[in-house]
Amino acid sequence: MSHSDVSVDVAIVGAGPAGLTAAYLLTKAGKRVAVIEKDPVYVGGISRTVEHDGFRFDIGGHRFFSKSREVVDLWNELLPDDFIERPRMSRIYYEGRFYSYPLRAFEALRNLGLFRSAACMMSYARWKLFPIRNARSFEDWTVNQFGRKLFSIFFKTYTEKVWGMACSDISADWAAQRIKGLSLGGAVLDGLKRSLGLHRRPNDGMGVKTLLETFRYPRRGPGPMTAWA
């Protein structure tokens, strides 16, 4: 078939999650869609599942949660019976000690000690009273939100190790998106509930993602979500 024989309303370049989602919704709306993908075998981009010798491998680790009800509903529509909930275990290693993440208040207090914990709270109060005006970088935004002491302990080295950039070179907008909805007060209250065993709310995919202790994941990886393609 020649290119002149193909008539479409929308052409989408790339069969990653965004491209496939756009194609799926446009098709449901009655549009004729063509998705152009350079990979001759797989679709799904960095969210695809590859099979090798009877084993399934997911290209990139992705926890499934979102504050968007539309996104959660779409996942449930594509895989109504194949989402399972798994416990999340994340820890921060700092100065020879492990900190549960999300933080547990009493564990963090014990590891940091009373003096350093008090210094963190004073630093938080100082930057809340006198914040950086026109915050432009990840560092500026995080210092304003949590104080410079907590920034240096929990945010700076981790962020720079993961992204390979100085926090001063990452935009404040990016920080607001990645740590969206989290405040020190909320984190402390959440940590107290966890420490006291009062945090038993099930994960419906709509919570503050930084504080989630469980996450949803497709039983056979994200690959089956693209089966319609």
C-alpha positions, 0 to 999 in steps of 0.5 A: 500500500502506498502512502497516498492510499493511507488517509488518517486524521491524526499522525502520532510519532512514538508509541510510548505511553503518551503516544499510545494513550493519545491514539487510544482516546482519539480512536475511541472518539472516532478519529483515524489514527496512525502511530509511527514507531521506529522499533520494529517489534515493541511498543510502549517505550520505556514502559514496555514489557519484553519476553526473553526465555520465558521471563518477562522484563519491564524496561524501567521500573514504574509504580502505578499511582496518580492523583488524576481520576481520569488516569486511574480510570483509564488504567482500570479500563485497560486492565480491569482484573490484572492490577495487584497492590504491592508493598513499597519499601524505600529507605534512605541511607544517611551517615550509616543509618537507614531511614524508612521512606516515607519517614517514620517520625520516631525512627527519624528522631532516634536516628537524627538525635534530638539536637539535629532534629531541633536544628531541622525544625529551626531551619524550617521555621527560618526559611518559612519566615524568610523564604528565597524570593523568586525561587528558580531552582530545585534547591531554592524551592526545596529549601523554602518548603523544608528548610536548608537543613532537611534539604542538605540531609534528605534531598540534595545528595539523593537528587543529584545522584539520581539525576546527575545534575546539581540541585541549583541547575534543576528548575523549581517547576520540576521540584514542585511537580516531583514533590507535589502535595507534600509539606513538612507538616503533612510529612510529620503527621503522616510519619506519626500515624505510621509510627503509631500504627494508625496509617491503614488507609488503602491506596486508591492511587489518589494520595500524595505519591511521596507518602504512599506505602503501597503501589499498584502494578500490572500482574504481567507488567505494563506490556498487556496494557498496549495489547490493543495496539 
